[in-house]
Amino acid sequence: MRALISVSDKTGVVEFARELVSLGWELLSTSGTMRMLKEAGLPVTSVSDVTGFPEICDGRVKTLHPKIHGALLARRDIPDHMKQLEDNGIGTIDLVCVNLYPFRETIAKPDVTMEDAIEHIDIGGPSMVRSAAKNWESVTIVVNPEDYATVISELKADGHTSRETRLQLSAKAYTHTAEYDMAISTWMRAQAGLPEKLFLEYDICQPLRYGENPHQDAKFFKTPSKAPYSLATAEQLNGKELSYNNIQDANAALNIVREFKDKPFAVGLKHMNPCGAGVGETIAEAWTKAYEGDKTSIFGGIVAFNREVDLKTAEMLKPIFLEIVMAPSFAPDAVELLCSKKNLRILKVDMEGDVTKQMACVSVNGGLLVQNQDLSICPLSLDQCVTKAKPTEEQMKDLEFTWKMVKHVKSNAIVVGCGGMLLGVGAGQMNRVGSAEIALKQASNVILSEAKDLVLASDAFFPFDDCVTLAAKYGVKAIVQPGGSIRDEDSIKKCDELGIAMLFTGERHFKH
């Protein structure tokens, strides 16, 4: 029995090869892998000795030879194939352990050159992998070090790998080469200026009980690389399995949390829209503001924090019916208390890292919409004020808070707040004044411990001055909106008449 081993990822390969030798296998290898195996004291035959032909072209050609591919592709159940091997002095190769040059890692370097990238395009490796995978009935192909233990275990038990294992390894091998070719194709097309093709690569994270509704099938897939603020890599400390709708809502909550880093922040969310949010000096204060903003809507909702949940906060959370509580960490006594509610899902979420490379994808009939995530948030300043009245320092803080919140509310979106607290949300209405009416009416029902000036944020411009007129009736003193309407002057004039300060950001945040 012969095994050909030639790997770029050398994790565990010496131990794997040693086990094969102990089971009576002959080892074939090339270049760096062969040197490593020899240094480990293992008997290894060079592929060049098998083919009778040296490695040429700086190692570009070494395994592309009939004595290698004939040994891999010959059907053991076809006598004529086996006779042809015998006539040409070719022995079979029964196991191939290969993984490919690190192309992705190479092109990820900021100073990568075309020459360097091209030299990291593997040719012989994918050819051997595909040949072995095609003849999986007879040949075991291993491309991932994680599978070494399974292969050795079966060889020790039965003297060969099982048919089921060989089939699974073949499928993994074709996936390995497909992912490799996708990376090369994407990069080369970009260098050549060809029209973009989109290749999507996701791994199964978990099957879901059902989708948005019980009659819909659903699965949760994750990207191969780890991402911050991701449910795919979150650690679930308690509770039932996440549902499709849980994942959608929780993801929306995490996108809001990542807007707030400077101070403790808490947000409650229902049906992809925030129903309460607050910033405070402590996480408990932030939660108190979030809860007091809308005690009704938070029932059965999802809560996310940007700081560790302590015992005091957990004690306030426990009496409320919630689906999910998320945070970067939980104090041990807080976890113990919250885990007493067996169905409450508690998720520890990594909130550190770069989010700029993540794309937003939405499927449409027969196609896919792809865009950069809306990570922009325009800093607010008095220079953006377009009215005679100017916002106070406290109003500016609240305008910044509501401006960050409104970008995460379904358009047409209006939010009202004060004192670092979300008081009213108008989401997804067909006209902007309708959203304003909902948000302002909701805000008027929240009893504050002290009188404060309300502020209002809009995700897009006011087409008329009706929203300003309505806001004034509810005591709004400052407004932030993108501006850009041909009738902006109407809203500015109305603000000046009513003594309201208004900022234009020049930045729209539609969210459909």
HELIX and SHEET records of a PDB file:
HELIX    1   1 VAL A   13  SER A   22  1                                  10    
HELIX    2   2 SER A   31  GLU A   39  1                                   9    
HELIX    3   3 VAL A   47  THR A   51  1                                   5    
HELIX    4   4 PRO A   66  LEU A   73  1                                   8    
HELIX    5   5 PRO A   79  ASP A   87  1                                   9    
HELIX    6   6 PHE A  103  ILE A  107  1                                   5    
HELIX    7   7 MET A  114  GLU A  119  1                                   6    
HELIX    8   8 GLY A  124  LYS A  134  1                                  11    
HELIX    9   9 PRO A  145  ASP A  147  5                                   3    
HELIX   10  10 TYR A  148  ASP A  158  1                                  11    
HELIX   11  11 ARG A  163  ALA A  192  1                                  30    
HELIX   12  12 LEU A  231  THR A  233  5                                   3    
HELIX   13  13 TYR A  244  VAL A  257  1                                  14    
HELIX   14  14 ILE A  283  GLY A  293  1                                  11    
HELIX   15  15 LEU A  311  LEU A  317  1                                   7    
HELIX   16  16 PRO A  332  LEU A  338  1                                   7    
HELIX   17  17 LEU A  382  GLN A  384  5                                   3    
HELIX   18  18 GLU A  393  VAL A  406  1                                  14    
HELIX   19  19 ARG A  432  SER A  444  1                                  13    
HELIX   20  20 ASP A  466  LYS A  473  1                                   8    
HELIX   21  21 ASP A  488  LEU A  498  1                                  11    
SHEET    1   A 5 THR A  45  SER A  46  0                                        
SHEET    2   A 5 GLU A  26  SER A  29  1                                        
SHEET    3   A 5 ARG A   2  VAL A   7  1                                        
SHEET    4   A 5 LEU A  95  ASN A  99  1                                        
SHEET    5   A 5 THR A 140  VAL A 142  1                                        
SHEET    1   B 2 ASP A 203  LEU A 208  0                                        
SHEET    2   B 2 ALA A 218  LYS A 222 -1                                        
SHEET    1   C 6 GLU A 235  ASN A 238  0                                        
SHEET    2   C 6 ARG A 345  LYS A 348 -1                                        
SHEET    3   C 6 LEU A 322  ALA A 327  1                                        
SHEET    4   C 6 GLY A 301  PHE A 305  1                                        
SHEET    5   C 6 PHE A 265  LYS A 270 -1                                        
SHEET    6   C 6 ASN A 273  VAL A 279 -1                                        
SHEET    1   D 2 MET A 359  VAL A 364  0                                        
SHEET    2   D 2 GLY A 367  ASN A 372 -1                                        
SHEET    1   E 5 MET A 421  GLY A 426  0                                        
SHEET    2   E 5 ILE A 414  CYS A 418 -1                                        
SHEET    3   E 5 LEU A 454  SER A 458 -1                                        
SHEET    4   E 5 VAL A 476  GLN A 481  1                                        
SHEET    5   E 5 ALA A 501  PHE A 504  1                                        
END                                                                             
